[in-house]
Amino acid sequence: TGTYGNLGYNNFRGPGSVTLDTSLTRSFKIRERATLQLRGEAFNLPNKANFANPGSSLFSTSSFGVITSTGTYDPRIIQLAMKLLF
């Protein structure tokens, strides 16, 4: 009890994580010296639950290999911006 035995390296693996951050920008020429810029950004676009790694303490039989929480990822965030350059 409390030893790894004959397991190889990296045998305890957690679930994968998926995040996708993207941004779109468009510039419009209003006059000769003025430009309007529109920008949209999205963080964690799929809004998938990314779980934390399972418990790896060999001395705790009740939580070993059990995922008890989600990771520290933010929820989906979308922001829009408009900028006037002159």
C-alpha positions, -999 to +999 in steps of 0.1 A: +000+000+000+013+035-009+037+024-036+033+026-074+044-010-081+057-017-116+037+010-135+055+029-162+059+067-164+027+089-171+001+062-163-021+086-144-037+109-170-065+134-166-092+144-191-083+166-220-092+203-221-107+222-250-106+260-252-110+282-283-103+319-283-110+339-315-112+374-327-126+392-358-116+427-368-130+449-396-118+484-406-140+509-425-125+540-441-148+569-433-129+598-447-093+604-458-080+606-423-106+588-403-111+550-399-138+531-379-126+498-365-150+471-353-138+442-332-154+411-318-137+387-294-148+354-279-131+334-252-138+297-245-162+297-275-173+260-272-182+266-235-172+229-228-168+218-192-131+211-187-127+188-157-097+188-133-073+159-129-084+129-109-072+124-073-037+108-073-031+103-036-025+066-031-032+069+006-068+081+001-088+052-012-121+072-014-107+099-038-080+080-057-089+082-094-121+102-088-127+136-105-142+159-080-141+193-096-139+212-128-108+231-139-102+268-134-114+279-168-136+309-174-171+305-189-178+318-224-170+355-227-179+376-257-170+412-261-175+438-288-156+470-294-157+500-318-128+524-322-125+556-342-090+564-355-083+599-367 
